[in-house]
Amino acid sequence: MAKGRQQDAWVFFGEVLKERREAAGLTQEELGGLVFVSGAYIALFEQGIRKPQLDVAQRIDVILQTGGIFERTVRKLINKSPYASYFHDVAELEAVATKLCEFAPLVVPGLMQTGAYARAVTLAANPFVTEEYVAEKVTSRIERAQILAGPTRPEYWVVLHENAIRTPVGGPTVMADQLGHIVTLARERWVLAMVVPRAAGAHASMNGMLKLLDFADQPPTAYTETSFSGTLLDDPAVVKRAQRAYDLLRVTALSPAESLALIESAAEDFRRCASTT
């Protein structure tokens, strides 16, 4: 399903939700309280800005006695997404965020990946899939990165651990090009990149990656991910803790100028390695 058509489907979802809610005589705050989200989130669902997670859709069905309409709709839209089910909502939120902050301990974030790097990452985790599957994953990742090129692109901060820029994903040539791409994004001021050096030792996000999303008209959100699942965090107290962890990561990292020099040095190391093989 094309992105525009999928967005239209979410808008329709919101319109139906509003109709059913009003028919039940409930305000947005009242419905939100019954399904354990705020009234503000119900408003965002109805506008098609925010997409409800599956468990929320299921609770809405129960409260509004819709016979599973909202659950089936959410399942259908998620299944048509090119992303993993746990990342679908995050990709949608990235497109409307005003600010993104990422910490990448091992892998270059998807929004900065080159096609060759994305292909290597995909094949490493899926060695028996078809070429069509790989191409779809790579294409969706490259298309997702277009939010950085748009007129309303978000402010994008990235803290990379040195491991992410030293691991030769796809081989030295692929890595040299990948690091060169990060340098280009930084020089064009599409991203502010910093590096936590290995010598820094322990840091504030030892358990893995972290993404923070800020919006113009909704509360901030955090996202964490492991190899096989991801968790979108809405609880204000938890998001505040995630924001503090990110602040501590920035303190641990090298300055942007020092970080860029380290990335360029690593790219040159990979180029020299590629030339000797």
Backbone as CSV, one residue per row, in Angstrom:
resi,resn,N_x,N_y,N_z,CA_x,CA_y,CA_z,C_x,C_y,C_z
1,MET,0.854,-1.188,0.000,0.000,0.000,0.000,0.886,1.234,0.000
2,ALA,0.661,2.171,-0.935,1.441,3.398,-0.983,1.223,4.190,0.289
3,LYS,2.260,4.972,0.645,2.195,5.696,1.905,1.007,6.644,1.958
4,GLY,0.721,7.327,0.842,-0.396,8.265,0.831,-1.728,7.575,1.054
5,ARG,-1.914,6.410,0.398,-3.160,5.676,0.572,-3.282,5.136,1.991
6,GLN,-2.159,4.722,2.564,-2.212,4.224,3.933,-2.576,5.345,4.903
7,GLN,-2.041,6.542,4.672,-2.396,7.675,5.527,-3.873,7.996,5.399
8,ASP,-4.409,7.919,4.188,-5.841,8.142,3.989,-6.653,7.123,4.785
9,ALA,-6.165,5.890,4.838,-6.866,4.850,5.589,-6.887,5.172,7.080
10,TRP,-5.781,5.714,7.590,-5.745,6.081,9.008,-6.670,7.257,9.290
11,VAL,-6.767,8.190,8.360,-7.702,9.307,8.526,-9.138,8.779,8.582
12,PHE,-9.454,7.839,7.696,-10.791,7.229,7.716,-11.026,6.504,9.033
13,PHE,-10.006,5.798,9.519,-10.085,5.127,10.821,-10.498,6.141,11.892
14,GLY,-9.854,7.316,11.875,-10.152,8.346,12.862,-11.572,8.868,12.745
15,GLU,-12.033,9.019,11.525,-13.394,9.513,11.311,-14.429,8.527,11.858
16,VAL,-14.192,7.239,11.600,-15.113,6.220,12.108,-15.059,6.179,13.631
17,LEU,-13.869,6.304,14.190,-13.730,6.314,15.647,-14.523,7.455,16.259
18,LYS,-14.428,8.625,15.661,-15.162,9.779,16.180,-16.669,9.539,16.129
19,GLU,-17.139,8.999,15.006,-18.570,8.725,14.862,-19.053,7.743,15.925
20,ARG,-18.305,6.660,16.120,-18.698,5.646,17.096,-18.620,6.193,18.522
21,ARG,-17.612,6.996,18.796,-17.486,7.573,20.139,-18.648,8.501,20.451
22,GLU,-18.965,9.377,19.508,-20.065,10.325,19.720,-21.397,9.595,19.827
23,ALA,-21.563,8.531,19.033,-22.799,7.752,19.106,-22.955,7.093,20.473
24,ALA,-21.815,6.785,21.119,-21.853,6.183,22.452,-22.015,7.232,23.550
25,GLY,-22.022,8.514,23.160,-22.193,9.583,24.132,-20.981,9.818,25.010
26,LEU,-19.798,9.527,24.489,-18.562,9.689,25.265,-17.732,10.843,24.734
27,THR,-17.122,11.584,25.643,-16.149,12.596,25.242,-14.821,11.911,24.963
28,GLN,-13.895,12.642,24.375,-12.563,12.084,24.133,-11.886,11.716,25.446
29,GLU,-12.037,12.553,26.465,-11.449,12.267,27.770,-12.057,11.017,28.387
30,GLU,-13.361,10.877,28.264,-14.032,9.712,28.844,-13.588,8.418,28.164
31,LEU,-13.545,8.435,26.830,-13.104,7.233,26.129,-11.646,6.933,26.454
32,GLY,-10.823,7.981,26.491,-9.418,7.774,26.820,-9.242,7.110,28.174
33,GLY,-9.995,7.581,29.164,-9.898,6.985,30.490,-10.285,5.519,30.509
34,LEU,-11.244,5.148,29.685,-11.713,3.760,29.649,-10.744,2.814,28.939
35,VAL,-9.920,3.365,28.038,-8.977,2.498,27.310,-7.529,2.780,27.710
36,PHE,-7.351,3.557,28.793,-6.042,3.782,29.411,-5.094,4.621,28.570
37,VAL,-5.630,5.611,27.850,-4.809,6.632,27.211,-5.451,7.973,27.519
38,SER,-4.773,9.050,27.223,-5.339,10.368,27.500,-6.367,10.763,26.446
39,GLY,-7.205,11.727,26.794,-8.149,12.257,25.819,-7.438,12.895,24.650
40,ALA,-6.243,13.454,24.919,-5.465,14.069,23.839,-5.066,13.026,22.797
41,TYR,-4.768,11.810,23.247,-4.415,10.755,22.298,-5.629,10.361,21.462
42,ILE,-6.797,10.291,22.081,-8.006,9.974,21.313,-8.211,11.022,20.230
43,ALA,-7.975,12.294,20.569,-8.106,13.366,19.579,-7.134,13.156,18.420
44,LEU,-5.906,12.749,18.733,-4.912,12.516,17.685,-5.275,11.305,16.828
45,PHE,-5.855,10.273,17.462,-6.337,9.120,16.687,-7.406,9.577,15.696
46,GLU,-8.331,10.396,16.177,-9.458,10.825,15.343,-9.019,11.733,14.202
47,GLN,-7.892,12.417,14.371,-7.376,13.277,13.306,-6.474,12.515,12.337
48,GLY,-6.184,11.258,12.663,-5.297,10.475,11.807,-3.841,10.842,11.974
49,ILE,-3.508,11.595,13.045,-2.130,12.002,13.295,-1.372,10.901,14.016
50,ARG,-2.015,10.332,15.017,-1.402,9.256,15.800,-2.145,7.961,15.515
51,LYS,-1.401,6.858,15.431,-1.998,5.565,15.135,-2.047,4.729,16.399
52,PRO,-3.223,4.214,16.784,-3.316,3.433,18.012,-2.610,2.095,17.883
53,GLN,-1.976,1.677,18.970,-1.406,0.343,18.992,-2.530,-0.682,19.077
54,LEU,-2.187,-1.920,18.745,-3.205,-2.953,18.624,-3.998,-3.141,19.912
55,ASP,-3.333,-3.140,21.061,-4.060,-3.371,22.314,-5.038,-2.251,22.619
56,VAL,-4.697,-1.022,22.215,-5.617,0.107,22.411,-6.835,-0.065,21.506
57,ALA,-6.599,-0.450,20.251,-7.706,-0.678,19.323,-8.645,-1.757,19.847
58,GLN,-8.074,-2.797,20.433,-8.893,-3.872,20.993,-9.767,-3.371,22.146
59,ARG,-9.198,-2.532,22.993,-9.977,-1.998,24.121,-11.068,-1.055,23.628
60,ILE,-10.769,-0.283,22.573,-11.789,0.602,21.999,-12.962,-0.216,21.467
61,ASP,-12.661,-1.322,20.797,-13.719,-2.202,20.296,-14.627,-2.671,21.425
62,VAL,-14.034,-3.035,22.551,-14.811,-3.520,23.689,-15.701,-2.415,24.244
63,ILE,-15.127,-1.248,24.451,-15.886,-0.146,25.050,-17.000,0.333,24.126
64,LEU,-16.698,0.460,22.836,-17.692,0.985,21.889,-18.551,-0.120,21.275
65,GLN,-18.271,-1.377,21.641,-19.050,-2.526,21.178,-19.161,-2.548,19.656
66,THR,-17.987,-2.536,19.027,-17.935,-2.450,17.560,-17.723,-3.798,16.883
67,GLY,-17.634,-4.871,17.656,-17.455,-6.193,17.049,-16.094,-6.409,16.430
68,GLY,-15.084,-5.692,16.905,-13.717,-5.917,16.423,-13.322,-5.112,15.206
69,ILE,-14.100,-4.096,14.838,-13.802,-3.306,13.633,-12.428,-2.653,13.719
70,PHE,-12.151,-2.027,14.849,-10.905,-1.273,14.961,-9.691,-2.207,15.046
71,GLU,-9.830,-3.318,15.732,-8.726,-4.284,15.779,-8.415,-4.797,14.378
72,ARG,-9.444,-5.169,13.620,-9.213,-5.709,12.270,-8.568,-4.656,11.365
73,THR,-9.002,-3.409,11.509,-8.440,-2.347,10.678,-6.969,-2.128,10.992
74,VAL,-6.637,-2.076,12.276,-5.247,-1.876,12.670,-4.384,-3.036,12.184
75,ARG,-4.864,-4.265,12.354,-4.099,-5.427,11.889,-3.858,-5.358,10.375
76,LYS,-4.874,-4.970,9.641,-4.746,-4.904,8.187,-3.729,-3.847,7.771
77,LEU,-3.785,-2.685,8.403,-2.869,-1.614,8.039,-1.440,-1.941,8.442
78,ILE,-1.266,-2.561,9.600,0.073,-2.947,10.035,0.641,-4.016,9.108
79,ASN,-0.185,-4.976,8.714,0.280,-6.049,7.838,0.712,-5.536,6.477
80,LYS,0.140,-4.419,6.037,0.505,-3.853,4.743,1.725,-2.934,4.839
81,SER,2.198,-2.712,6.048,3.365,-1.862,6.241,4.637,-2.610,5.839
82,PRO,5.629,-1.928,5.245,6.893,-2.587,4.911,7.783,-2.806,6.128
83,TYR,7.355,-2.313,7.289,8.165,-2.400,8.492,7.715,-3.553,9.382
84,ALA,8.596,-3.961,10.282,8.219,-4.941,11.295,7.055,-4.382,12.106
85,SER,6.197,-5.271,12.594,4.982,-4.817,13.286,5.293,-3.907,14.463
86,TYR,6.387,-4.193,15.178,6.708,-3.373,16.340,7.298,-2.019,15.962
87,PHE,7.711,-1.862,14.687,8.303,-0.584,14.270,7.338,0.262,13.458
88,HIS,6.221,-0.299,13.075,5.276,0.412,12.210,4.892,1.778,12.784
89,ASP,4.485,1.803,14.058,4.052,3.061,14.667,5.187,4.072,14.743
90,VAL,6.399,3.582,14.967,7.549,4.480,15.077,7.816,5.178,13.755
91,ALA,7.760,4.421,12.662,7.975,5.005,11.337,6.933,6.082,11.040
92,GLU,5.701,5.839,11.454,4.645,6.828,11.252,4.910,8.076,12.084
93,LEU,5.396,7.889,13.305,5.659,9.028,14.180,6.861,9.844,13.711
94,GLU,7.863,9.170,13.167,9.030,9.892,12.645,8.615,10.915,11.600
95,ALA,7.625,10.559,10.808,7.205,11.428,9.700,6.556,12.717,10.169
96,VAL,6.082,12.764,11.425,5.422,13.976,11.927,6.187,14.595,13.088
97,ALA,7.342,14.040,13.430,8.127,14.570,14.543,8.805,15.878,14.155
98,THR,8.977,16.742,15.131,9.725,17.986,14.911,11.185,17.828,15.318
99,LYS,11.459,16.822,16.162,12.829,16.572,16.607,12.999,15.085,16.873
100,LEU,14.106,14.530,16.379,14.461,13.138,16.615,15.837,13.088,17.258
101,CYS,15.970,12.279,18.299,17.261,12.051,18.935,17.487,10.552,18.999
102,GLU,18.608,10.083,18.477,18.883,8.643,18.480,20.224,8.343,19.119
103,PHE,20.276,7.196,19.786,21.540,6.635,20.222,21.678,5.266,19.559
104,ALA,22.778,5.069,18.853,23.015,3.815,18.131,24.289,3.174,18.653
105,PRO,24.171,2.103,19.446,25.364,1.492,20.028,26.140,0.578,19.092
106,LEU,25.464,-0.018,18.096,26.125,-1.023,17.263,25.912,-0.840,15.767
107,VAL,24.776,-0.287,15.367,24.409,-0.200,13.952,24.059,1.245,13.597
108,VAL,24.484,1.688,12.441,24.119,3.018,11.967,22.593,3.101,11.866
109,PRO,21.957,4.142,12.385,20.495,4.238,12.338,19.957,4.182,10.913
110,GLY,18.755,3.624,10.782,18.154,3.442,9.467,18.035,4.713,8.660
111,LEU,17.775,5.840,9.311,17.596,7.100,8.595,18.885,7.583,7.935
112,MET,20.032,7.016,8.334,21.312,7.438,7.753,21.968,6.337,6.930
113,GLN,21.314,5.194,6.781,21.942,4.079,6.081,21.960,4.273,4.573
114,THR,23.059,3.863,3.961,23.112,3.779,2.503,22.421,2.489,2.070
115,GLY,22.128,2.386,0.790,21.485,1.180,0.300,22.348,-0.059,0.509
116,ALA,23.650,0.054,0.270,24.540,-1.096,0.408,24.658,-1.521,1.865
117,TYR,24.712,-0.563,2.772,24.784,-0.889,4.203,23.488,-1.554,4.652
118,ALA,22.340,-0.988,4.237,21.041,-1.574,4.598,20.924,-2.993,4.063
119,ARG,21.425,-3.223,2.869,21.379,-4.565,2.277,22.205,-5.543,3.112
120,ALA,23.392,-5.111,3.539,24.258,-5.990,4.325,23.617,-6.332,5.663
121,VAL,23.010,-5.354,6.298,22.345,-5.582,7.580,21.177,-6.552,7.401
122,THR,20.395,-6.355,6.344,19.236,-7.211,6.087,19.654,-8.645,5.831
123,LEU,20.675,-8.841,5.005,21.118,-10.196,4.672,21.755,-10.901,5.871
124,ALA,22.428,-10.137,6.731,23.058,-10.755,7.900,22.013,-11.393,8.815
125,ALA,20.844,-10.760,8.914,19.780,-11.273,9.783,18.834,-12.224,9.053
126,ASN,18.881,-12.214,7.697,17.940,-13.023,6.908,18.669,-13.685,5.738
127,PRO,19.521,-14.664,6.007,20.362,-15.219,4.938,19.632,-16.079,3.908
128,PHE,18.377,-16.462,4.170,17.676,-17.370,3.254,16.495,-16.721,2.524
129,VAL,16.374,-15.399,2.630,15.229,-14.735,2.014,15.478,-14.493,0.524
130,THR,14.394,-14.152,-0.175,14.498,-13.876,-1.605,15.098,-12.500,-1.851
131,GLU,15.558,-12.307,-3.077,16.102,-11.002,-3.449,15.015,-9.933,-3.394
132,GLU,13.781,-10.333,-3.700,12.662,-9.383,-3.639,12.460,-8.872,-2.210
133,TYR,12.601,-9.769,-1.245,12.455,-9.378,0.165,13.538,-8.364,0.538
134,VAL,14.774,-8.650,0.155,15.873,-7.739,0.474,15.645,-6.377,-0.174
135,ALA,15.256,-6.402,-1.438,15.032,-5.149,-2.157,13.931,-4.325,-1.502
136,GLU,12.868,-4.992,-1.045,11.772,-4.272,-0.390,12.240,-3.616,0.898
137,LYS,13.027,-4.343,1.691,13.529,-3.796,2.949,14.444,-2.603,2.715
138,VAL,15.332,-2.736,1.741,16.264,-1.649,1.445,15.518,-0.431,0.919
139,THR,14.584,-0.654,0.014,13.816,0.451,-0.560,13.013,1.189,0.509
140,SER,12.358,0.438,1.390,11.553,1.084,2.433,12.427,1.899,3.365
141,ARG,13.650,1.432,3.620,14.546,2.180,4.502,15.026,3.461,3.836
142,ILE,15.345,3.384,2.562,15.787,4.578,1.836,14.643,5.586,1.719
143,GLU,13.438,5.096,1.440,12.281,5.985,1.332,11.961,6.643,2.669
144,ARG,12.112,5.892,3.748,11.863,6.435,5.081,12.802,7.599,5.375
145,ALA,14.029,7.513,4.881,15.022,8.554,5.138,14.706,9.856,4.430
146,GLN,13.734,9.840,3.511,13.393,11.061,2.782,12.821,12.145,3.690
147,ILE,12.421,11.788,4.908,11.929,12.828,5.821,13.031,13.831,6.133
148,LEU,14.299,13.433,5.982,15.403,14.353,6.258,15.610,15.351,5.129
149,ALA,15.035,15.065,3.975,15.225,15.938,2.816,14.044,16.865,2.576
150,GLY,12.966,16.669,3.312,11.764,17.465,3.083,11.842,18.854,3.695
151,PRO,10.947,19.741,3.274,10.949,21.119,3.793,10.602,21.204,5.280
152,THR,9.930,20.185,5.811,9.569,20.176,7.230,10.380,19.126,7.984
153,ARG,11.606,18.882,7.510,12.411,17.838,8.133,12.642,18.128,9.615
154,PRO,12.709,17.078,10.413,12.898,17.264,11.852,14.331,17.656,12.182
155,GLU,14.505,18.276,13.328,15.842,18.465,13.875,16.334,17.072,14.288
156,TYR,17.488,16.666,13.790,17.917,15.285,13.945,19.276,15.219,14.646
157,TRP,19.263,14.669,15.862,20.471,14.460,16.652,20.778,12.963,16.675
158,VAL,22.045,12.607,16.495,22.445,11.203,16.565,23.708,11.081,17.406
159,VAL,23.657,10.195,18.387,24.848,9.817,19.139,25.187,8.376,18.742
160,LEU,26.343,8.198,18.137,26.818,6.884,17.718,27.882,6.403,18.697
161,HIS,27.816,5.137,19.059,28.958,4.583,19.775,30.043,4.276,18.746
162,GLU,31.288,4.360,19.157,32.379,4.098,18.221,32.275,2.709,17.592
163,ASN,31.669,1.754,18.315,31.489,0.410,17.737,30.699,0.449,16.436
164,ALA,29.736,1.378,16.344,28.892,1.462,15.153,29.657,1.953,13.940
165,ILE,30.727,2.708,14.156,31.480,3.222,13.009,32.741,2.398,12.735
166,ARG,33.037,1.448,13.604,34.230,0.615,13.410,33.897,-0.789,12.902
167,THR,32.668,-1.258,13.119,32.295,-2.607,12.675,32.143,-2.619,11.158
168,PRO,32.879,-3.464,10.431,32.877,-3.430,8.961,31.660,-4.106,8.338
169,VAL,30.510,-3.530,8.535,29.273,-4.063,7.949,29.360,-4.000,6.423
170,GLY,29.226,-5.154,5.767,29.277,-5.192,4.312,30.671,-5.113,3.734
171,GLY,31.683,-5.015,4.571,33.058,-4.916,4.093,33.564,-3.486,4.095
172,PRO,34.873,-3.301,3.877,35.473,-1.962,3.989,34.940,-0.930,2.998
173,THR,34.638,-1.336,1.787,34.137,-0.365,0.802,32.766,0.155,1.199
174,VAL,31.886,-0.767,1.598,30.546,-0.368,2.039,30.640,0.555,3.250
175,MET,31.526,0.222,4.190,31.653,1.046,5.388,32.244,2.413,5.083
176,ALA,33.225,2.454,4.202,33.801,3.748,3.826,32.730,4.650,3.229
177,ASP,31.908,4.085,2.344,30.831,4.870,1.736,29.784,5.270,2.775
178,GLN,29.479,4.351,3.701,28.492,4.650,4.734,28.958,5.796,5.626
179,LEU,30.186,5.739,6.055,30.711,6.807,6.910,30.825,8.118,6.134
180,GLY,31.168,8.023,4.860,31.190,9.227,4.030,29.810,9.862,3.925
181,HIS,28.782,9.007,3.876,27.404,9.509,3.818,27.044,10.242,5.107
182,ILE,27.455,9.712,6.243,27.198,10.382,7.519,27.891,11.739,7.547
183,VAL,29.114,11.781,7.072,29.856,13.049,7.021,29.127,14.060,6.150
184,THR,28.630,13.606,5.007,27.888,14.506,4.110,26.634,15.054,4.786
185,LEU,25.874,14.180,5.450,24.678,14.619,6.156,25.014,15.653,7.226
186,ALA,26.129,15.434,7.912,26.531,16.367,8.967,26.981,17.696,8.387
187,ARG,27.754,17.652,7.308,28.247,18.894,6.702,27.118,19.702,6.073
188,GLU,26.095,19.019,5.589,24.942,19.720,5.028,23.950,20.133,6.111
189,ARG,24.296,19.830,7.364,23.510,20.201,8.542,22.119,19.580,8.546
190,TRP,22.036,18.355,8.045,20.796,17.581,8.146,20.782,16.764,9.420
191,VAL,21.964,16.578,9.998,22.070,15.810,11.235,23.200,16.400,12.072
192,LEU,23.036,16.361,13.382,24.116,16.706,14.297,24.587,15.393,14.913
193,ALA,25.767,14.940,14.503,26.259,13.619,14.906,27.379,13.750,15.929
194,MET,27.336,12.900,16.938,28.376,12.825,17.955,28.722,11.362,18.179
195,VAL,29.914,11.120,18.659,30.393,9.755,18.868,30.826,9.568,20.316
196,VAL,30.343,8.479,20.925,30.847,8.057,22.235,32.043,7.151,21.967
197,PRO,33.250,7.570,22.333,34.428,6.736,22.043,34.471,5.496,22.928
198,ARG,35.092,4.454,22.432,35.237,3.234,23.224,35.928,3.515,24.552
199,ALA,36.873,4.451,24.519,37.636,4.765,25.722,36.779,5.355,26.833
200,ALA,35.570,5.819,26.489,34.693,6.407,27.512,34.192,5.354,28.497
201,GLY,34.222,4.091,28.090,33.774,3.023,28.983,32.273,2.985,29.138
202,ALA,31.812,2.807,30.379,30.371,2.708,30.640,29.663,4.002,30.261
203,HIS,28.411,3.852,29.800,27.619,5.020,29.440,26.177,4.824,29.889
204,ALA,25.334,5.804,29.630,23.985,5.833,30.211,22.966,4.952,29.515
205,SER,23.337,4.312,28.403,22.383,3.449,27.707,23.049,2.134,27.332
206,MET,23.606,1.476,28.327,24.338,0.228,28.097,23.438,-0.888,27.580
207,ASN,22.127,-0.772,27.814,21.217,-1.846,27.408,20.809,-1.781,25.942
208,GLY,21.181,-0.726,25.229,20.857,-0.719,23.811,20.438,0.618,23.249
209,MET,19.848,0.555,22.046,19.502,1.762,21.306,18.389,2.533,21.986
210,LEU,18.313,3.801,21.640,17.293,4.679,22.206,16.925,5.728,21.171
211,LYS,15.624,5.967,21.023,15.138,7.007,20.123,14.135,7.873,20.878
212,LEU,14.300,9.182,20.775,13.366,10.137,21.369,12.688,10.913,20.247
213,LEU,11.381,11.120,20.373,10.625,11.852,19.356,9.843,12.978,20.009
214,ASP,10.009,14.190,19.499,9.253,15.355,19.953,8.312,15.800,18.840
215,PHE,7.177,16.373,19.241,6.148,16.772,18.282,5.636,18.173,18.604
216,ALA,5.016,18.779,17.616,4.459,20.114,17.815,3.165,20.079,18.604
217,ASP,2.397,18.986,18.479,1.040,18.993,19.032,0.700,17.734,19.818
218,GLN,1.709,17.024,20.305,1.450,15.845,21.129,2.636,15.596,22.045
219,PRO,2.454,14.825,23.103,3.530,14.605,24.068,4.708,13.868,23.444
220,PRO,5.904,14.054,23.988,7.071,13.336,23.481,6.966,11.837,23.744
221,THR,7.701,11.082,22.954,7.678,9.622,23.025,9.111,9.105,22.965
222,ALA,9.328,7.934,23.543,10.628,7.276,23.449,10.425,5.880,22.866
223,TYR,11.487,5.352,22.287,11.422,4.024,21.682,12.727,3.296,21.945
224,THR,12.626,2.041,22.360,13.798,1.186,22.525,13.583,-0.083,21.716
225,GLU,14.681,-0.741,21.355,14.560,-1.901,20.476,15.634,-2.923,20.782
226,THR,15.260,-4.208,20.676,16.213,-5.308,20.713,16.235,-5.938,19.325
227,SER,16.884,-7.071,19.194,16.984,-7.709,17.872,15.630,-8.158,17.326
228,PHE,14.689,-8.486,18.210,13.451,-9.104,17.753,12.184,-8.363,18.168
229,SER,12.301,-7.261,18.865,11.115,-6.528,19.276,11.479,-5.097,19.611
230,GLY,10.462,-4.263,19.679,10.664,-2.870,20.039,9.539,-2.411,20.947
231,THR,9.801,-1.374,21.727,8.812,-0.870,22.672,8.679,0.635,22.539
232,LEU,7.459,1.091,22.264,7.157,2.512,22.202,6.710,2.948,23.594
233,LEU,7.358,3.953,24.139,7.139,4.375,25.520,6.421,5.717,25.551
234,ASP,5.223,5.730,26.124,4.416,6.949,26.207,4.335,7.523,27.610
235,ASP,4.585,6.700,28.618,4.441,7.154,29.993,5.380,8.340,30.257
236,PRO,4.836,9.481,30.679,5.666,10.688,30.852,6.875,10.476,31.753
237,ALA,6.715,9.722,32.835,7.831,9.496,33.753,8.935,8.686,33.084
238,VAL,8.544,7.683,32.290,9.526,6.850,31.595,10.225,7.655,30.498
239,VAL,9.460,8.452,29.765,10.046,9.289,28.715,11.041,10.272,29.326
240,LYS,10.711,10.818,30.470,11.622,11.754,31.144,12.934,11.070,31.512
241,ARG,12.858,9.822,31.972,14.076,9.070,32.294,14.901,8.818,31.033
242,ALA,14.219,8.521,29.919,14.922,8.292,28.657,15.615,9.572,28.185
243,GLN,14.932,10.705,28.352,15.530,11.982,27.962,16.775,12.283,28.793
244,ARG,16.714,11.948,30.085,17.876,12.167,30.946,19.040,11.279,30.512
245,ALA,18.741,10.039,30.161,19.789,9.141,29.684,20.447,9.701,28.431
246,TYR,19.639,10.277,27.553,20.200,10.836,26.317,21.072,12.050,26.622
247,ASP,20.638,12.868,27.572,21.460,14.008,27.984,22.824,13.539,28.488
248,LEU,22.828,12.452,29.269,24.079,11.917,29.787,24.944,11.349,28.659
249,LEU,24.326,10.768,27.643,25.083,10.272,26.490,25.774,11.421,25.765
250,ARG,25.068,12.539,25.623,25.668,13.690,24.937,26.853,14.243,25.715
251,VAL,26.758,14.181,27.042,27.876,14.636,27.863,29.087,13.724,27.677
252,THR,28.826,12.421,27.511,29.896,11.434,27.360,30.545,11.504,25.984
253,ALA,29.785,11.940,24.992,30.262,11.929,23.608,31.306,13.010,23.344
254,LEU,32.053,12.799,22.283,32.963,13.828,21.785,32.149,14.994,21.232
255,SER,32.760,16.142,21.086,32.077,17.284,20.483,31.726,16.962,19.039
256,PRO,30.779,17.702,18.439,30.450,17.438,17.028,31.663,17.514,16.104
257,ALA,32.554,18.494,16.329,33.736,18.619,15.471,34.680,17.443,15.666
258,GLU,34.908,17.057,16.918,35.774,15.913,17.197,35.160,14.620,16.660
259,SER,33.847,14.508,16.786,33.156,13.314,16.302,33.279,13.190,14.790
260,LEU,33.101,14.314,14.098,33.192,14.293,12.635,34.599,13.900,12.202
261,ALA,35.595,14.392,12.914,36.978,14.028,12.593,37.214,12.533,12.800
262,LEU,36.620,11.970,13.860,36.774,10.534,14.115,36.083,9.712,13.033
263,ILE,34.885,10.141,12.618,34.166,9.420,11.559,34.948,9.470,10.255
264,GLU,35.505,10.632,9.925,36.307,10.767,8.706,37.560,9.896,8.785
265,SER,38.169,9.833,9.958,39.356,8.996,10.126,39.020,7.520,9.942
266,ALA,37.875,7.103,10.509,37.449,5.706,10.357,37.149,5.395,8.894
267,ALA,36.525,6.344,8.187,36.231,6.147,6.764,37.521,5.973,5.974
268,GLU,38.522,6.780,6.292,39.802,6.679,5.596,40.483,5.339,5.884
269,ASP,40.359,4.871,7.128,40.913,3.552,7.466,40.272,2.461,6.607
270,PHE,38.952,2.535,6.437,38.260,1.534,5.620,38.662,1.651,4.147
271,ARG,38.859,2.874,3.679,39.269,3.042,2.285,40.645,2.421,2.048
272,ARG,41.552,2.636,2.986,42.892,2.039,2.847,42.812,0.512,2.866
273,CYS,41.936,-0.004,3.748,41.754,-1.458,3.815,41.187,-1.999,2.505
274,ALA,40.229,-1.273,1.928,39.613,-1.708,0.676,40.616,-1.705,-0.469
275,SER,41.530,-0.752,-0.452,42.494,-0.637,-1.542,43.555,-1.717,-1.516
276,THR,43.698,-2.376,-0.363,44.727,-3.418,-0.238,44.164,-4.827,-0.372
277,THR,42.838,-4.922,-0.588,42.224,-6.246,-0.701,41.863,-6.540,-2.159
